[in-house]
Amino acid sequence: MNYLAHIHLAHVSQTSLLGNFLGDFVKGSNLEHLPISLQNGVRLHRKIDSYTDNHPVVKSLREQFSPDLRRISGVIIDIYFDHLLSTHWQNFTTQTQPLVLSEFYQQLKQQPPNISQHFASVRAGLLKHQWLQNYEDRKSCLGAYQQIEKRLNMRIKFAQDGYRFMNSYHAQIEQDFLAFYPELIHYVQTVELD
């Protein structure tokens, strides 16, 4: 899952919004340098990613990608699922998206940027532009894909083709998401954070 979903899943499981977000930026298994709430958020983030990658719906969706896109298909799906979550947000929680994101941005503002250079960069962009709410617009997925291409120094070019694929199969992918996401919510509400 991508940023918006990790924040939402932290919200519905009542774990740290910031900790779950940090899972993409904290490396290794030694989390002792973080407060316990952030440690649990990072652990939940990792469990969510593993559950998602191994879920039959997601595995089946990845197999539908052409061979040249398959190796980056997880990234393409994760970002597109953020778009679908944004458009169906009200189906999964009574709290509004702006309210949850406002709480997240407050937590992010209080976190020093010293976790990694990548975190510092993403943190600065999020605090300045607050672009997570833009995922309701499907074109924001293309922008996210293009940003990842740039970060990869254009070694993997997938943005246009990935976006075209997701648009072509939007109705099917939306059905898959709506079947998968409630199961993921149930998982995060019951999983043990060891």
Secondary structure, DSSP 8 states (H G I E B T S, - for coil): --HHHHHHHHHHHTS-HHHHHHTTT--SS--TTS-HHHHHHHHHHHHHHHHHHH-HHHHHHHHTS-HHHHTTHHHHHHHHHHHHHHHTGGGT-SS-HHHHHHHHHHHHHHS-STT-HHHHHHHHHHHHH-GGGGGGSTHHHHHHHHHHHHHTTTSS--HHHHHHHHHHTHHHHHHHHHHHHHHHHHHHHH----
